[in-house]
Amino acid sequence: MSGAERFRAVPKVELHLHAAGSVRPATMRELVAADGLPPALADRYAPAATGEGLPAYLTRFAAWDATVRSPERLARVVTELAADLLADGVAYAEVRLRPPTDDDGLWRAMMESAAQAARSTATPALGFIAVMLRDWSADRAEREARRAAAWAGRGVVALDVAGDEAVGGFAALARATRIAREAGLAISTHAGETGGAAAVREALALLAPDRIAHGTGAAEDAGLVGELRDRGLHLEMAIRSNVQTGAAPEPSRHPFATLLRAGVSVGLNTDNRTISGTTLSDEYALAAGALGLSWAELARATVLAAQASFAPAAARRELVRRVQDAWTSSAPGA
C-alpha cells in the first residue's frame, strides 16, 4: 500500500470542508441540466488551476448558488458527501454549509434536511458550520448568526466567516459572532489565506475565534506563530487549495510542516473536494511527499485536529482515542 491508499486506511478528521465546493461532479451536471442552465456552469464547477488566485477560485461556486436550492437537493448532496468521506477514511467531519437562499423559511427547511441526512449517517459523524461572508453588512451578518444560533445543539456546531480577504472585513461581523457564541456555537474564521499575518491578527483582535481557517500567512510573523502556539489555537490548513488560490507558491513551500514542527496546532483538510480536485487522503500523501512529514508527524496533526473539533466533549475524547490507537497500530514497523 502506498501514496493516498496508505492514508485512506486510517481514521482522519476533516475540519475545513465546504459543501458548496464538494458536490459530486456528476450530480452537479445533472442538476444544471435539470434546471435548463448553461452547461458551462457545470463545466466551471471543476478543479481549479494552480495559482489561479482566490477571486477566480470563488467564481467556481456559482453552480452551487444556482442549483442547490431545495431541501431535497441539499439532502442528496449531504448524503453523497458523507458516503465519499466514509470511502476516504474520514471518521469525523465539520461541513461548512450556507444554504443559498435569503428566505428564512426555506433556509430552515434546507438546514433541517441537511441535519436529517447527517443523522441518518452513522459514519462519519458530521457537524455543520454555518457561514457568513466578509462583505456582509452588520445586519445581514447578525441575521445569519441568529439563524445559526437556532440550530445550536441540533446539528450546527459553529459559525464561520468566509470570502475574499480583499473585500470587506471583520469589524462589522463582531456582533454576529457574539450572538453565535452566546447561543453556544464556536467561532472559526477564514484569515491569512491571502491577507498575510495581519489578517490573522485582525481576526484574533476583533472576533476571538476558536480556530482559524487556512492561516498560511501566520508563518510570516514569528511573534504570531508563538502566540498561536501558546494559545493552542488550531489552524485548519489545506495544501492543494492554498496552491490554487496563491496562498502558497507550491506544495513544497507550504508552511504546514514548519508550523507543525514549531508546536502550532495544525490539521490537514481538503477545503473543497471537487473544486480543489482532492481527497483528505490525497492531502496526507501530498504532505508526506512534498513536505517530508513522517507518519508520526501526520499522526500528531490528526490528533491535534481531533482535539480541536467542535464535537461534544465525550465524543471528542472518543475521537482522539480512536485516532491515536489506529495511527499507532498502523505505524510502520508496528
Salt bridges, closest charged atoms under 4 A:
GLU5 OE2 - ARG8 NH1 2.24
GLU30 OE2 - ARG76 NH1 2.92
ASP35 OD2 - ARG73 NH1 2.74
GLU52 OE1 - ARG60 NH2 2.92
ASP65 OD1 - ARG98 NH2 3.36
GLU80 OE2 - ARG76 NE 2.97
ASP84 OD1 - ARG24 NH2 2.86
ASP88 OD1 - ARG8 NE 3.39
ASP88 OD2 - ARG273 NH1 3.35
GLU94 OE1 - ARG211 NH2 2.74
ASP102 OD1 - ARG140 NH2 3.47
ASP104 OD1 - ARG143 NH2 2.98
ASP104 OD1 - ARG147 NH2 2.92
GLU112 OE2 - ARG119 NH2 2.96
GLU144 OE1 - ARG140 NH1 2.92
GLU144 OE1 - ARG147 NH1 2.92
ASP160 OD2 - ARG96 NE 2.84
ASP160 OD2 - HIS190 ND1 3.13
GLU182 OE2 - ARG175 NH1 3.95
GLU193 OE2 - HIS214 NE2 3.44
ASP210 OD2 - ARG181 NH1 3.16
ASP221 OD2 - ARG201 NE 3.04
GLU227 OE1 - ARG201 NH1 3.41
GLU227 OE2 - ARG231 NH1 3.01
ASP230 OD1 - ARG229 NE 3.40
GLU236 OE1 - HIS16 ND1 3.34
GLU236 OE1 - ARG96 NH2 2.99
GLU236 OE2 - ARG211 NE 2.67
ASP271 OD1 - HIS16 NE2 3.12
ASP271 OD1 - HIS18 NE2 3.49
ASP271 OD2 - HIS214 NE2 3.54
GLU283 OE2 - ARG240 NE 3.28
GLU297 OE2 - ARG261 NE 2.79
GLU318 OE2 - ARG321 NH2 2.44
ASP325 OD2 - ARG321 NH1 2.71
